[in-house]
Amino acid sequence: MRWFVLACVLASVPASADSKARSQESIQRVVLGRADALRGCYEQARKRTPGLAGKFVYTIAIGADGRVSKAAAKAPSKPSEALDRCVTKELERLVFEAGPETTIVYPFVFEPPQTPPAEATPAKKPGDVDPKLVKMFDEAAAKARAGKHADALAGYRAVLELQRKQKLAVIPRFIATVNLHISYALIDLGKLAEAEQVLGQIDASTLGKATLYDYHFTLGNVLGGQGKLKPMFAQLVEAISIAEDLEDMEVRPPLCWTKILAFTMKAQDWAYLKEVSEKALNVARVRGYKELETKAIVALSEANKHLKK
């Protein structure tokens, strides 16, 4: 089963609180902490509606104390009643860091399994993953959600070690997914160079398109965090291309462009900032990305100011 979060879009934040506003990264971290619960909502709803799938968009109102005051699906994306009721309940349990009152728009994509379900037989099929490995992976993921990133990292690595030693049944996509989660743990621990090495070992051809977006987006962020701007740009542009293939023209592409601007600004490479700002500005105006347009104008102004010195 595939379940994944796209990205959040800040719908309203008090202008006076910009410096204290929650980042998209911190918001996404909290939402991902309930990944299993949200996945469970989908699994239960699919029992009633087997063909249930799609992208569903929720608005989430966050109070100053970080608690959710209201979560609701936006029409016309509202899912089945059972799924909506469960997802809304889980979202209203979220607790974010304290900050200004904020309303975010958060799309989720729920999809059925990408591989045929196992038949009721003890015989192993080529598409099976040994239950021991799945159990270990889930335990490591639970540690990651609890903020125990070092323990999660050890758990993910133990999955690969056990599979190697005992030659347990596995599929390439599972190995790639474990390595992707290893990279997430390394990022959380601030070990970007190690995360880059792990991402470089992943056979991206085994990933589904949605996970492939996650892969390129993550690698782009890892490279950008190390100041490797041109490789970062290439990865995030690839992520944008995949997002467009997934018919997401509104959320992920502007998020990728925002990351490109932010990492280049942080690196203070003013000539390159001018180049990518002009590209981002052109895309923003063609696609109608108003927030990105504002950010690109600010970045371009900053680049020009420094280049004139």
Contacts in CASP RR format, 6 or more apart in sequence:
PFRMAT RR
TARGET T0000
AUTHOR 0000-0000-0000
METHOD contacts of the structure
MODEL  1
MRWFVLACVLASVPASADSKARSQESIQRVVLGRADALRGCYEQARKRTP
GLAGKFVYTIAIGADGRVSKAAAKAPSKPSEALDRCVTKELERLVFEAGP
ETTIVYPFVFEPPQTPPAEATPAKKPGDVDPKLVKMFDEAAAKARAGKHA
DALAGYRAVLELQRKQKLAVIPRFIATVNLHISYALIDLGKLAEAEQVLG
QIDASTLGKATLYDYHFTLGNVLGGQGKLKPMFAQLVEAISIAEDLEDME
VRPPLCWTKILAFTMKAQDWAYLKEVSEKALNVARVRGYKELETKAIVAL
SEANKHLKK
1 39 0 8 1.000
1 42 0 8 1.000
1 43 0 8 1.000
1 111 0 8 1.000
1 112 0 8 1.000
1 113 0 8 1.000
2 109 0 8 1.000
2 110 0 8 1.000
2 111 0 8 1.000
2 112 0 8 1.000
2 113 0 8 1.000
2 114 0 8 1.000
2 210 0 8 1.000
2 211 0 8 1.000
3 35 0 8 1.000
3 38 0 8 1.000
3 39 0 8 1.000
3 42 0 8 1.000
3 108 0 8 1.000
3 109 0 8 1.000
3 110 0 8 1.000
3 111 0 8 1.000
4 108 0 8 1.000
4 109 0 8 1.000
4 210 0 8 1.000
4 211 0 8 1.000
4 214 0 8 1.000
5 28 0 8 1.000
5 31 0 8 1.000
5 32 0 8 1.000
5 35 0 8 1.000
5 106 0 8 1.000
5 107 0 8 1.000
5 108 0 8 1.000
5 109 0 8 1.000
6 55 0 8 1.000
6 106 0 8 1.000
6 107 0 8 1.000
6 108 0 8 1.000
6 109 0 8 1.000
6 248 0 8 1.000
6 251 0 8 1.000
6 252 0 8 1.000
7 24 0 8 1.000
7 28 0 8 1.000
7 107 0 8 1.000
7 251 0 8 1.000
7 252 0 8 1.000
7 255 0 8 1.000
8 24 0 8 1.000
8 27 0 8 1.000
8 28 0 8 1.000
8 31 0 8 1.000
8 104 0 8 1.000
8 105 0 8 1.000
8 106 0 8 1.000
9 104 0 8 1.000
9 105 0 8 1.000
9 106 0 8 1.000
9 251 0 8 1.000
10 21 0 8 1.000
10 24 0 8 1.000
10 102 0 8 1.000
10 103 0 8 1.000
10 104 0 8 1.000
11 59 0 8 1.000
11 103 0 8 1.000
11 104 0 8 1.000
11 105 0 8 1.000
12 102 0 8 1.000
12 103 0 8 1.000
13 21 0 8 1.000
13 100 0 8 1.000
13 102 0 8 1.000
14 100 0 8 1.000
14 101 0 8 1.000
17 99 0 8 1.000
17 100 0 8 1.000
20 99 0 8 1.000
20 100 0 8 1.000
21 99 0 8 1.000
21 100 0 8 1.000
21 102 0 8 1.000
22 62 0 8 1.000
22 96 0 8 1.000
22 97 0 8 1.000
22 99 0 8 1.000
22 100 0 8 1.000
22 102 0 8 1.000
24 255 0 8 1.000
26 96 0 8 1.000
26 97 0 8 1.000
27 96 0 8 1.000
27 104 0 8 1.000
30 94 0 8 1.000
30 95 0 8 1.000
30 96 0 8 1.000
31 91 0 8 1.000
31 94 0 8 1.000
31 106 0 8 1.000
32 145 0 8 1.000
33 145 0 8 1.000
34 90 0 8 1.000
34 91 0 8 1.000
34 93 0 8 1.000
34 94 0 8 1.000
34 145 0 8 1.000
35 141 0 8 1.000
35 145 0 8 1.000
36 138 0 8 1.000
36 141 0 8 1.000
36 142 0 8 1.000
36 145 0 8 1.000
37 90 0 8 1.000
38 87 0 8 1.000
38 90 0 8 1.000
38 108 0 8 1.000
40 86 0 8 1.000
41 83 0 8 1.000
41 86 0 8 1.000
41 87 0 8 1.000
41 90 0 8 1.000
42 52 0 8 1.000
42 83 0 8 1.000
42 110 0 8 1.000
44 82 0 8 1.000
44 86 0 8 1.000
45 52 0 8 1.000
45 79 0 8 1.000
45 80 0 8 1.000
45 82 0 8 1.000
45 83 0 8 1.000
45 86 0 8 1.000
46 52 0 8 1.000
46 112 0 8 1.000
48 80 0 8 1.000
48 82 0 8 1.000
49 80 0 8 1.000
49 82 0 8 1.000
49 83 0 8 1.000
51 112 0 8 1.000
52 79 0 8 1.000
52 80 0 8 1.000
52 83 0 8 1.000
52 110 0 8 1.000
53 110 0 8 1.000
53 111 0 8 1.000
53 112 0 8 1.000
54 79 0 8 1.000
54 109 0 8 1.000
54 110 0 8 1.000
54 111 0 8 1.000
55 77 0 8 1.000
55 107 0 8 1.000
55 108 0 8 1.000
55 109 0 8 1.000
55 248 0 8 1.000
56 73 0 8 1.000
56 77 0 8 1.000
56 78 0 8 1.000
56 79 0 8 1.000
56 83 0 8 1.000
56 84 0 8 1.000
56 87 0 8 1.000
56 107 0 8 1.000
56 108 0 8 1.000
56 109 0 8 1.000
56 110 0 8 1.000
57 73 0 8 1.000
57 74 0 8 1.000
57 77 0 8 1.000
57 105 0 8 1.000
57 106 0 8 1.000
57 107 0 8 1.000
57 108 0 8 1.000
58 71 0 8 1.000
58 72 0 8 1.000
58 73 0 8 1.000
58 74 0 8 1.000
58 87 0 8 1.000
58 88 0 8 1.000
58 91 0 8 1.000
58 105 0 8 1.000
58 106 0 8 1.000
58 107 0 8 1.000
58 108 0 8 1.000
59 70 0 8 1.000
59 71 0 8 1.000
59 72 0 8 1.000
59 74 0 8 1.000
59 103 0 8 1.000
59 104 0 8 1.000
59 105 0 8 1.000
59 106 0 8 1.000
60 68 0 8 1.000
60 70 0 8 1.000
60 71 0 8 1.000
60 91 0 8 1.000
60 94 0 8 1.000
60 103 0 8 1.000
60 104 0 8 1.000
60 106 0 8 1.000
61 68 0 8 1.000
61 69 0 8 1.000
61 70 0 8 1.000
61 71 0 8 1.000
61 101 0 8 1.000
61 102 0 8 1.000
61 103 0 8 1.000
62 68 0 8 1.000
62 69 0 8 1.000
62 96 0 8 1.000
62 101 0 8 1.000
62 102 0 8 1.000
62 103 0 8 1.000
62 104 0 8 1.000
63 69 0 8 1.000
63 99 0 8 1.000
63 101 0 8 1.000
63 102 0 8 1.000
64 98 0 8 1.000
64 99 0 8 1.000
64 100 0 8 1.000
64 101 0 8 1.000
65 98 0 8 1.000
66 95 0 8 1.000
66 96 0 8 1.000
66 97 0 8 1.000
66 98 0 8 1.000
66 99 0 8 1.000
67 94 0 8 1.000
67 95 0 8 1.000
67 96 0 8 1.000
68 91 0 8 1.000
68 92 0 8 1.000
68 93 0 8 1.000
68 94 0 8 1.000
68 95 0 8 1.000
68 96 0 8 1.000
70 92 0 8 1.000
71 87 0 8 1.000
71 88 0 8 1.000
71 91 0 8 1.000
71 92 0 8 1.000
72 88 0 8 1.000
73 79 0 8 1.000
73 84 0 8 1.000
73 87 0 8 1.000
73 88 0 8 1.000
74 105 0 8 1.000
77 107 0 8 1.000
78 84 0 8 1.000
79 87 0 8 1.000
79 110 0 8 1.000
83 110 0 8 1.000
87 108 0 8 1.000
107 248 0 8 1.000
107 251 0 8 1.000
109 210 0 8 1.000
111 210 0 8 1.000
114 173 0 8 1.000
114 208 0 8 1.000
115 127 0 8 1.000
115 171 0 8 1.000
115 173 0 8 1.000
116 127 0 8 1.000
118 125 0 8 1.000
118 127 0 8 1.000
118 128 0 8 1.000
119 125 0 8 1.000
124 169 0 8 1.000
126 171 0 8 1.000
127 169 0 8 1.000
127 171 0 8 1.000
128 169 0 8 1.000
128 171 0 8 1.000
129 169 0 8 1.000
129 170 0 8 1.000
129 171 0 8 1.000
129 174 0 8 1.000
130 163 0 8 1.000
130 168 0 8 1.000
130 169 0 8 1.000
130 170 0 8 1.000
132 162 0 8 1.000
132 168 0 8 1.000
133 159 0 8 1.000
133 162 0 8 1.000
133 163 0 8 1.000
133 168 0 8 1.000
133 170 0 8 1.000
133 174 0 8 1.000
136 155 0 8 1.000
136 158 0 8 1.000
136 159 0 8 1.000
136 162 0 8 1.000
137 156 0 8 1.000
137 159 0 8 1.000
137 174 0 8 1.000
137 178 0 8 1.000
137 181 0 8 1.000
139 155 0 8 1.000
140 151 0 8 1.000
140 152 0 8 1.000
140 154 0 8 1.000
140 155 0 8 1.000
140 156 0 8 1.000
140 158 0 8 1.000
140 159 0 8 1.000
140 181 0 8 1.000
141 152 0 8 1.000
141 181 0 8 1.000
143 149 0 8 1.000
143 151 0 8 1.000
143 152 0 8 1.000
143 155 0 8 1.000
144 152 0 8 1.000
144 181 0 8 1.000
144 184 0 8 1.000
144 185 0 8 1.000
144 188 0 8 1.000
147 188 0 8 1.000
149 185 0 8 1.000
149 188 0 8 1.000
149 189 0 8 1.000
150 185 0 8 1.000
150 189 0 8 1.000
152 181 0 8 1.000
152 185 0 8 1.000
153 182 0 8 1.000
153 185 0 8 1.000
153 186 0 8 1.000
153 189 0 8 1.000
156 178 0 8 1.000
156 181 0 8 1.000
156 182 0 8 1.000
156 185 0 8 1.000
157 182 0 8 1.000
159 178 0 8 1.000
160 175 0 8 1.000
160 178 0 8 1.000
160 179 0 8 1.000
162 168 0 8 1.000
163 170 0 8 1.000
163 175 0 8 1.000
171 206 0 8 1.000
172 203 0 8 1.000
172 206 0 8 1.000
173 206 0 8 1.000
173 207 0 8 1.000
173 208 0 8 1.000
175 203 0 8 1.000
175 206 0 8 1.000
176 202 0 8 1.000
176 203 0 8 1.000
176 204 0 8 1.000
176 206 0 8 1.000
176 207 0 8 1.000
176 211 0 8 1.000
177 207 0 8 1.000
177 211 0 8 1.000
179 198 0 8 1.000
179 199 0 8 1.000
179 201 0 8 1.000
179 202 0 8 1.000
180 199 0 8 1.000
180 202 0 8 1.000
180 211 0 8 1.000
180 214 0 8 1.000
180 215 0 8 1.000
180 218 0 8 1.000
182 198 0 8 1.000
183 195 0 8 1.000
183 198 0 8 1.000
183 199 0 8 1.000
183 218 0 8 1.000
183 222 0 8 1.000
184 195 0 8 1.000
184 218 0 8 1.000
186 192 0 8 1.000
186 194 0 8 1.000
186 195 0 8 1.000
186 198 0 8 1.000
187 195 0 8 1.000
187 218 0 8 1.000
187 221 0 8 1.000
187 222 0 8 1.000
192 222 0 8 1.000
192 225 0 8 1.000
192 226 0 8 1.000
193 226 0 8 1.000
195 218 0 8 1.000
195 222 0 8 1.000
196 219 0 8 1.000
196 222 0 8 1.000
196 223 0 8 1.000
196 226 0 8 1.000
199 215 0 8 1.000
199 218 0 8 1.000
199 219 0 8 1.000
199 222 0 8 1.000
200 219 0 8 1.000
202 215 0 8 1.000
204 212 0 8 1.000
204 215 0 8 1.000
204 216 0 8 1.000
207 215 0 8 1.000
209 242 0 8 1.000
209 245 0 8 1.000
209 246 0 8 1.000
210 246 0 8 1.000
212 242 0 8 1.000
213 239 0 8 1.000
213 242 0 8 1.000
213 243 0 8 1.000
213 246 0 8 1.000
213 252 0 8 1.000
216 235 0 8 1.000
216 236 0 8 1.000
216 238 0 8 1.000
216 239 0 8 1.000
216 242 0 8 1.000
217 235 0 8 1.000
217 236 0 8 1.000
217 239 0 8 1.000
217 252 0 8 1.000
217 256 0 8 1.000
217 259 0 8 1.000
219 235 0 8 1.000
220 231 0 8 1.000
220 232 0 8 1.000
220 235 0 8 1.000
220 236 0 8 1.000
220 239 0 8 1.000
220 259 0 8 1.000
221 232 0 8 1.000
221 259 0 8 1.000
221 263 0 8 1.000
223 229 0 8 1.000
223 231 0 8 1.000
223 232 0 8 1.000
223 235 0 8 1.000
224 232 0 8 1.000
224 259 0 8 1.000
224 263 0 8 1.000
224 267 0 8 1.000
225 232 0 8 1.000
225 263 0 8 1.000
225 266 0 8 1.000
227 263 0 8 1.000
227 266 0 8 1.000
227 267 0 8 1.000
229 263 0 8 1.000
229 264 0 8 1.000
229 267 0 8 1.000
229 269 0 8 1.000
229 272 0 8 1.000
230 272 0 8 1.000
232 260 0 8 1.000
232 263 0 8 1.000
233 260 0 8 1.000
233 276 0 8 1.000
236 256 0 8 1.000
236 257 0 8 1.000
236 259 0 8 1.000
236 260 0 8 1.000
237 256 0 8 1.000
239 252 0 8 1.000
239 256 0 8 1.000
240 252 0 8 1.000
240 253 0 8 1.000
240 256 0 8 1.000
240 257 0 8 1.000
243 249 0 8 1.000
243 251 0 8 1.000
243 252 0 8 1.000
243 253 0 8 1.000
243 256 0 8 1.000
244 253 0 8 1.000
246 252 0 8 1.000
249 287 0 8 1.000
253 283 0 8 1.000
253 287 0 8 1.000
253 289 0 8 1.000
254 284 0 8 1.000
254 287 0 8 1.000
254 289 0 8 1.000
254 291 0 8 1.000
254 292 0 8 1.000
257 280 0 8 1.000
257 283 0 8 1.000
257 284 0 8 1.000
257 289 0 8 1.000
257 292 0 8 1.000
257 296 0 8 1.000
258 292 0 8 1.000
258 295 0 8 1.000
260 276 0 8 1.000
260 280 0 8 1.000
261 273 0 8 1.000
261 276 0 8 1.000
261 277 0 8 1.000
261 280 0 8 1.000
261 295 0 8 1.000
261 296 0 8 1.000
261 299 0 8 1.000
264 272 0 8 1.000
264 273 0 8 1.000
264 276 0 8 1.000
264 277 0 8 1.000
264 299 0 8 1.000
265 273 0 8 1.000
265 299 0 8 1.000
265 302 0 8 1.000
268 306 0 8 1.000
270 302 0 8 1.000
270 303 0 8 1.000
270 306 0 8 1.000
270 307 0 8 1.000
271 303 0 8 1.000
271 307 0 8 1.000
273 299 0 8 1.000
273 300 0 8 1.000
273 302 0 8 1.000
273 303 0 8 1.000
274 300 0 8 1.000
274 303 0 8 1.000
274 304 0 8 1.000
274 307 0 8 1.000
276 299 0 8 1.000
277 296 0 8 1.000
277 299 0 8 1.000
277 300 0 8 1.000
277 303 0 8 1.000
278 296 0 8 1.000
278 300 0 8 1.000
280 292 0 8 1.000
280 295 0 8 1.000
280 296 0 8 1.000
280 299 0 8 1.000
281 293 0 8 1.000
281 296 0 8 1.000
281 297 0 8 1.000
281 300 0 8 1.000
283 289 0 8 1.000
283 292 0 8 1.000
284 290 0 8 1.000
284 292 0 8 1.000
284 293 0 8 1.000
284 296 0 8 1.000
285 293 0 8 1.000
END
